[in-house]
Amino acid sequence: MNRKPFLHALSAAVYIVVIVLVISLFADNPAMEGTILVPMVMLSLFVLSAAIMGFLFVYEPLQMYFDNRKQEATSFFLKTVGYFACFVALFLLALIYYSSL
């Protein structure tokens, strides 16, 4: 079994967790209110995240596709998205669990 789709999805999930943890450190800082730095950082983070997620989800399947391994490329992409959907489900279950406490 090829573990790469799982590792790509896991990397995306870990990236999201790290970003959220870093943002939560600065979320309640009153010194940041009203500064232009917050929108600049958020837009930069959006662009960086799009690039990282594009790499994790699309780069390798595109390489396979252009190497005439179209079925393998499709399978790789769908497995990565499927594994990531499982991580999203875990996040959702954790949210439901902690909101019911």
Secondary structure, 3 states (H helix, E strand, C coil): CCCHHHHHHHHHHHHHHHHHHHHHHHCCCHHHCCCCHHHHHHHHHHHHHHHHHHHHHHHHHHHHHHCCCHHHHHHHHHHHHHHHHHHHHHHHHHHHHHHCC
